[in-house]
Amino acid sequence: MQDILVYLNTIWSTYPIEFIMLIISSFYLFLRTINDILPPHLKINKRIKFLKKIASISNEINVSVLCNKAINPTELMTYFGSYWNDNTKVIRQDSGLLIFKLLSTGTAYTIQLNEADNPEQMYITVQSNNGFKIGKFGGIVGLVNNIDELQEIIELFSAIENGTPKIITTINLTLREKDDSISKAGEIIAKINGRNFSIVTRDNHIKITTNGFSSVTKIIQKAIRYWIRVYL
């Protein structure tokens, strides 16, 4: 080890520029090697492209569940009962519409009552906007909490729930500029269909449809990683 250090010191003393070039090239080779063994969605070059290409990202999750009872709009608040606490703040309450905010995360949730084909039934929809974040390099933050909160709200209606909740997640990506290195806008559409989910992606849009909460977090993560792999 000491001989190696003496050798490097000799190079540095005799050829300082060449020594710096050796260090830079060695570091670059190390990064290339690491990058080559990473899975596609984690590759360093793709994460840097994400930072360069994406100006902003917004997302929305809509959960819809059929209930075997028609709820009077004035009864909507009664289903929340002890759900209200110091962490919740009601923003708006109208006939069949409730908007409240969780102070711990800053996420706002909208609950609406919608008619079903059968007059004795009703759909309840719960919507969250930007409940999770996608970082500058494509990392996902807050998704697990967002899904847990949506599931907790739906469970308030478990006594009258009739069927499996349908969850539609949409992610809109604003590109800094159109670039053929991603794809031609709107022309290339990639799809994945599974037993209980479907994913549709464009260069600036991701739509995920799932039936039930089982594995929904993993499916959304899969969709984002798939977009990174295909379009960057």
Backbone hydrogen bonds in HBPLUS format (Angstrom, degrees):
<---DONOR---> <-ACCEPTOR-->    atom                        ^
c    i                          cat <-CA-CA->   ^        H-A-AA   ^      H-
h    n   atom  resd res      DA  || num        DHA   H-A  angle D-A-AA Bond
n    s   type  num  typ     dist DA aas  dist angle  dist       angle   num
A0005-LEU N   A0001-MET O   3.05 MM   4  6.41 158.7  2.10 149.2 154.4     1
A0006-VAL N   A0002-GLN O   2.94 MM   4  6.20 156.6  1.99 150.1 156.5     2
A0007-TYR N   A0003-ASP O   2.89 MM   4  6.09 153.7  1.96 144.2 151.8     3
A0008-LEU N   A0004-ILE O   2.88 MM   4  6.17 159.2  1.92 153.0 158.0     4
A0009-ASN N   A0005-LEU O   2.91 MM   4  6.06 154.8  1.97 144.4 151.9     5
A0010-THR N   A0006-VAL O   2.95 MM   4  6.18 146.0  2.07 142.0 150.9     6
A0011-ILE N   A0007-TYR O   3.03 MM   4  6.38 156.5  2.09 147.4 153.3     7
A0012-TRP N   A0008-LEU O   2.88 MM   4  6.13 163.4  1.90 150.7 155.5     8
A0013-SER N   A0009-ASN O   2.93 MM   4  6.10 153.6  2.00 143.6 150.5     9
A0014-THR N   A0010-THR O   2.90 MM   4  6.04 150.5  1.99 147.1 155.2    10
A0015-TYR N   A0011-ILE O   2.59 MM   4  5.35 159.3  1.63 149.9 157.7    11
A0019-PHE N   A0015-TYR O   2.91 MM   4  6.06 149.6  2.00 151.6 161.0    12
A0020-ILE N   A0016-PRO O   3.01 MM   4  6.28 157.3  2.07 147.4 152.2    13
A0021-MET N   A0017-ILE O   2.98 MM   4  6.27 160.5  2.01 151.3 156.8    14
A0022-LEU N   A0018-GLU O   2.88 MM   4  6.09 146.5  1.99 141.7 151.0    15
A0023-ILE N   A0019-PHE O   2.99 MM   4  6.34 158.0  2.04 151.1 156.1    16
A0024-ILE N   A0020-ILE O   2.94 MM   4  6.21 165.8  1.96 154.4 158.1    17
A0025-SER N   A0021-MET O   2.88 MM   4  5.98 166.7  1.90 149.3 153.3    18
A0026-SER N   A0022-LEU O   2.91 MM   4  5.97 152.3  1.98 144.2 152.2    19
A0027-PHE N   A0023-ILE O   2.93 MM   4  6.13 157.8  1.98 148.7 154.6    20
A0028-TYR N   A0024-ILE O   2.90 MM   4  6.13 157.6  1.96 149.2 155.7    21
A0029-LEU N   A0025-SER O   2.90 MM   4  6.07 157.7  1.95 143.8 149.8    22
A0030-PHE N   A0026-SER O   2.93 MM   4  6.16 149.2  2.03 142.1 150.8    23
A0031-LEU N   A0027-PHE O   2.98 MM   4  6.30 159.4  2.02 150.5 155.0    24
A0032-ARG N   A0028-TYR O   2.91 MM   4  6.15 159.9  1.95 152.0 157.8    25
A0033-THR N   A0029-LEU O   2.97 MM   4  6.12 154.4  2.03 144.5 151.2    26
A0034-ILE N   A0030-PHE O   2.99 MM   4  6.27 163.3  2.02 152.1 156.3    27
A0035-ASN N   A0031-LEU O   2.80 MM   4  5.94 163.6  1.83 151.6 156.8    28
A0036-ASP N   A0032-ARG O   2.96 MM   4  6.09 149.7  2.06 144.1 151.2    29
A0037-ILE N   A0034-ILE O   3.21 MM   3  5.51 134.1  2.43 102.8 114.1    30
A0038-LEU N   A0035-ASN O   3.36 MM   3  5.31 147.0  2.47  96.9 106.0    31
A0042-LEU N   A0039-PRO O   2.91 MM   3  5.51 153.7  1.98 123.0 131.5    32
A0043-LYS N   A0040-PRO O   3.33 MM   3  5.41 163.6  2.36 105.2 110.0    33
A0046-LYS N   A0043-LYS O   3.14 MM   3  5.43 123.0  2.49 102.3 116.0    34
A0047-ARG N   A0043-LYS O   3.08 MM   4  6.41 156.7  2.14 154.5 161.5    35
A0048-ILE N   A0044-ILE O   2.99 MM   4  6.24 153.1  2.07 150.2 157.6    36
A0049-LYS N   A0045-ASN O   3.00 MM   4  6.18 151.9  2.08 138.6 146.4    37
A0050-PHE N   A0046-LYS O   2.90 MM   4  6.15 149.3  1.99 143.4 151.8    38
A0051-LEU N   A0047-ARG O   3.15 MM   4  6.46 155.8  2.21 142.3 147.3    39
A0052-LYS N   A0048-ILE O   3.03 MM   4  6.33 153.0  2.11 146.7 154.1    40
A0053-LYS N   A0049-LYS O   2.79 MM   4  5.87 152.4  1.87 155.3 162.0    41
A0054-ILE N   A0050-PHE O   3.08 MM   4  5.78 160.9  2.12 149.9 152.6    42
A0176-ARG N   A0053-LYS O   2.81 MM 123  5.51 163.7  1.84 150.1 152.5    43
A0055-ALA N   A0174-THR O   2.71 MM 119  5.49 156.3  1.77 161.7 169.7    44
A0174-THR N   A0056-SER O   2.84 MM 118  5.20 171.2  1.85 157.7 159.8    45
A0058-SER N   A0172-ASN O   2.99 MM 114  5.32 159.4  2.03 150.2 156.9    46
A0172-ASN N   A0058-SER O   2.87 MM 114  5.32 158.9  1.91 151.8 158.7    47
A0130-ASN N   A0059-ASN O   2.80 MM  71  4.94 167.0  1.82 139.1 143.1    48
A0060-GLU N   A0170-THR O   2.91 MM 110  5.36 148.0  2.02 153.2 160.8    49
A0170-THR N   A0060-GLU O   2.88 MM 110  5.36 164.2  1.91 158.4 163.7    50
A0061-ILE N   A0128-SER O   2.96 MM  67  5.35 161.9  2.00 153.6 159.5    51
A0128-SER N   A0061-ILE O   2.94 MM  67  5.35 154.8  2.01 149.8 157.9    52
A0062-ASN N   A0168-ILE O   2.88 MM 106  5.20 162.7  1.91 146.3 152.1    53
A0168-ILE N   A0062-ASN O   2.84 MM 106  5.20 165.1  1.86 153.5 158.0    54
A0063-VAL N   A0126-VAL O   2.80 MM  63  5.11 165.2  1.82 152.4 157.7    55
A0126-VAL N   A0063-VAL O   2.77 MM  63  5.11 155.5  1.83 147.5 156.1    56
A0064-SER N   A0166-LYS O   2.88 MM 102  5.22 159.6  1.93 147.0 153.7    57
A0166-LYS N   A0064-SER O   2.85 MM 102  5.22 166.4  1.86 154.0 156.6    58
A0065-VAL N   A0124-ILE O   2.99 MM  59  5.49 156.3  2.05 148.8 156.3    59
A0124-ILE N   A0065-VAL O   2.96 MM  59  5.49 165.8  1.98 156.7 159.8    60
A0162-ASN N   A0066-LEU O   2.70 MM  96  5.40 157.0  1.75 161.4 155.5    61
A0067-CYS N   A0122-MET O   2.76 MM  55  5.33 157.2  1.81 154.6 162.7    62
A0122-MET N   A0067-CYS O   3.18 MM  55  5.33 154.6  2.24 138.5 143.5    63
A0068-ASN N   A0160-ILE O   2.80 MM  92  5.57 151.8  1.88 159.3 165.2    64
A0075-GLU N   A0072-ASN O   2.63 MM   3  5.27 159.7  1.67 128.1 135.6    65
A0076-LEU N   A0073-PRO O   3.35 MM   3  5.50 162.5  2.38 104.9 109.9    66
A0078-THR N   A0075-GLU O   2.97 MM   3  5.44 136.1  2.17 111.5 123.8    67
A0079-TYR N   A0076-LEU O   3.23 MM   3  5.91 157.3  2.29 116.4 121.9    68
A0080-PHE N   A0077-MET O   3.12 MM   3  5.65 160.6  2.16 114.3 120.3    69
A0083-TYR N   A0080-PHE O   2.61 MM   3  5.18 162.0  1.64 151.6 153.8    70
A0088-THR N   A0085-ASN O   3.12 MM   3  5.60 170.3  2.13 118.3 121.3    71
A0103-LEU N   A0087-ASN O   2.70 MM  16  5.12 159.3  1.75 148.4 153.7    72
A0089-LYS N   A0101-LYS O   2.92 MM  12  5.19 143.2  2.06 146.2 156.2    73
A0101-LYS N   A0089-LYS O   2.85 MM  12  5.19 154.6  1.91 139.3 147.3    74
A0091-ILE N   A0099-ILE O   2.76 MM   8  5.44 156.8  1.81 142.5 149.4    75
A0092-ARG N   A0099-ILE O   3.10 MM   7  5.01 163.3  2.13 137.9 138.7    76
A0099-ILE N   A0092-ARG O   2.84 MM   7  5.01 165.5  1.86 153.9 152.8    77
A0094-ASP N   A0097-LEU O   2.90 MM   3  5.01 158.3  1.95 141.2 148.2    78
A0097-LEU N   A0094-ASP O   3.26 MM   3  5.01 177.0  2.26 110.8 110.4    79
A0113-LEU N   A0096-GLY O   3.13 MM  17  5.25 146.2  2.25 147.5 148.2    80
A0098-LEU N   A0111-ILE O   2.89 MM  13  5.08 152.5  1.97 151.2 155.8    81
A0111-ILE N   A0098-LEU O   2.72 MM  13  5.08 168.6  1.74 157.8 161.9    82
A0100-PHE N   A0109-TYR O   3.01 MM   9  5.53 157.4  2.06 154.5 160.7    83
A0109-TYR N   A0100-PHE O   2.78 MM   9  5.53 166.3  1.79 168.8 173.6    84
A0102-LEU N   A0107-THR O   2.98 MM   5  5.57 165.2  2.00 155.2 157.3    85
A0106-GLY N   A0102-LEU O   2.69 MM   4  5.44 144.3  1.81 156.0 168.4    86
A0110-THR N   A0127-GLN O   2.89 MM  17  5.05 158.1  1.93 144.0 151.3    87
A0127-GLN N   A0110-THR O   2.86 MM  17  5.05 154.1  1.93 142.1 150.7    88
A0112-GLN N   A0125-THR O   2.98 MM  13  5.37 156.7  2.04 150.0 156.9    89
A0125-THR N   A0112-GLN O   3.05 MM  13  5.37 165.8  2.07 151.5 156.1    90
A0114-ASN N   A0123-TYR O   2.80 MM   9  4.94 161.7  1.84 154.4 155.6    91
A0123-TYR N   A0114-ASN O   2.75 MM   9  4.94 163.4  1.78 159.0 159.4    92
A0121-GLN N   A0118-ASN O   2.90 MM   3  5.42 162.7  1.93 123.4 126.4    93
A0133-LYS N   A0141-VAL O   2.79 MM   8  5.05 172.5  1.79 158.9 161.4    94
A0141-VAL N   A0133-LYS O   2.81 MM   8  5.05 166.9  1.83 151.3 153.4    95
A0135-GLY N   A0139-GLY O   2.67 MM   4  4.99 157.0  1.72 149.8 155.1    96
A0138-GLY N   A0135-GLY O   3.05 MM   3  5.10 166.8  2.07 109.1 112.0    97
A0146-ASN N   A0142-GLY O   3.08 MM   4  6.19 158.8  2.13 147.5 153.7    98
A0147-ILE N   A0143-LEU O   2.99 MM   4  6.24 164.8  2.01 159.5 161.9    99
A0148-ASP N   A0144-VAL O   2.94 MM   4  6.11 160.4  1.98 149.9 156.1   100
A0149-GLU N   A0145-ASN O   2.89 MM   4  6.07 157.1  1.95 150.9 156.5   101
A0150-LEU N   A0146-ASN O   3.06 MM   4  6.33 157.5  2.11 146.7 152.5   102
A0151-GLN N   A0147-ILE O   2.93 MM   4  6.13 162.2  1.96 152.5 157.4   103
A0152-GLU N   A0148-ASP O   2.95 MM   4  6.14 151.5  2.03 144.9 152.8   104
A0153-ILE N   A0149-GLU O   3.06 MM   4  6.33 151.1  2.15 144.8 151.9   105
A0154-ILE N   A0150-LEU O   3.02 MM   4  6.32 163.8  2.05 153.1 156.9   106
A0155-GLU N   A0151-GLN O   2.98 MM   4  6.14 151.7  2.06 146.0 153.6   107
A0156-LEU N   A0153-ILE O   3.07 MM   3  5.42 150.6  2.16 106.1 115.0   108
A0157-PHE N   A0154-ILE O   2.99 MM   3  5.72 160.1  2.03 119.0 124.9   109
A0158-SER N   A0155-GLU O   3.14 MM   3  4.85 163.5  2.16 107.6 106.6   110
A0160-ILE N   A0157-PHE O   3.09 MM   3  5.76 150.1  2.18 118.4 125.9   111
A0161-GLU N   A0157-PHE O   2.99 MM   4  5.91 113.6  2.45 143.3 160.0   112
A0212-GLY N   A0165-PRO O   2.71 MM  47  5.01 149.6  1.80 162.3 166.3   113
A0167-ILE N   A0210-THR O   2.86 MM  43  5.17 176.3  1.86 159.7 160.9   114
A0210-THR N   A0167-ILE O   2.85 MM  43  5.17 161.7  1.89 151.3 157.5   115
A0169-THR N   A0208-ILE O   2.78 MM  39  5.04 166.9  1.80 154.5 158.5   116
A0208-ILE N   A0169-THR O   2.79 MM  39  5.04 164.3  1.82 152.6 158.0   117
A0171-ILE N   A0206-ILE O   2.83 MM  35  5.01 158.7  1.87 150.7 155.3   118
A0206-ILE N   A0171-ILE O   2.88 MM  35  5.01 147.6  1.99 146.7 154.1   119
A0173-LEU N   A0204-ASN O   3.05 MM  31  4.74 169.3  2.07 121.3 124.6   120
A0182-ILE N   A0179-ASP O   3.01 MM   3  5.81 163.1  2.04 120.8 125.6   121
A0187-GLU N   A0184-LYS O   3.05 MM   3  5.66 164.4  2.08 134.6 139.1   122
A0190-ALA N   A0201-THR O   3.06 MM  11  5.27 156.8  2.12 144.2 150.6   123
A0201-THR N   A0190-ALA O   2.87 MM  11  5.27 163.0  1.90 159.2 163.3   124
A0192-ILE N   A0199-ILE O   2.85 MM   7  4.98 152.6  1.93 144.0 148.7   125
A0199-ILE N   A0192-ILE O   2.73 MM   7  4.98 157.2  1.78 153.9 158.7   126
A0194-GLY N   A0197-PHE O   2.78 MM   3  5.04 171.4  1.79 154.1 152.6   127
A0211-ASN N   A0196-ASN O   2.98 MM  15  5.45 150.2  2.07 159.4 158.5   128
A0198-SER N   A0209-THR O   2.85 MM  11  5.24 142.3  1.99 146.4 155.6   129
A0209-THR N   A0198-SER O   2.91 MM  11  5.24 165.7  1.93 153.8 158.6   130
A0200-VAL N   A0207-LYS O   2.90 MM   7  5.22 161.5  1.93 153.9 159.7   131
A0207-LYS N   A0200-VAL O   2.84 MM   7  5.22 158.4  1.89 157.4 163.7   132
A0202-ARG N   A0205-HIS O   2.75 MM   3  4.99 162.0  1.78 154.9 155.6   133
A0216-VAL N   A0213-PHE O   3.21 MM   3  5.28 174.2  2.22 118.7 118.9   134
A0219-ILE N   A0215-SER O   2.97 MM   4  6.21 152.6  2.05 153.5 161.9   135
A0220-ILE N   A0216-VAL O   3.01 MM   4  6.24 158.3  2.06 150.5 154.9   136
A0221-GLN N   A0217-THR O   3.02 MM   4  6.26 164.1  2.04 151.3 156.1   137
A0222-LYS N   A0218-LYS O   2.83 MM   4  5.98 152.0  1.90 141.7 150.1   138
A0223-ALA N   A0219-ILE O   2.92 MM   4  6.17 150.1  2.01 143.9 151.5   139
A0224-ILE N   A0220-ILE O   3.08 MM   4  6.39 159.8  2.13 153.2 157.2   140
A0225-ARG N   A0221-GLN O   3.00 MM   4  6.21 164.9  2.02 152.6 157.0   141
A0226-TYR N   A0222-LYS O   2.83 MM   4  5.94 150.2  1.92 144.3 153.3   142
A0227-TRP N   A0223-ALA O   2.94 MM   4  6.20 153.4  2.02 144.5 151.2   143
A0228-ILE N   A0224-ILE O   3.06 MM   4  6.37 160.1  2.10 148.8 153.5   144
A0229-ARG N   A0225-ARG O   2.98 MM   4  6.23 156.1  2.04 146.3 152.8   145
A0230-VAL N   A0226-TYR O   2.91 MM   4  6.10 158.1  1.96 153.4 158.9   146
A0231-TYR N   A0227-TRP O   2.89 MM   4  5.74 170.5  1.90 155.9 159.1   147
A0232-LEU N   A0228-ILE O   3.30 MM   4  5.48 138.5  2.48 130.8 134.7   148
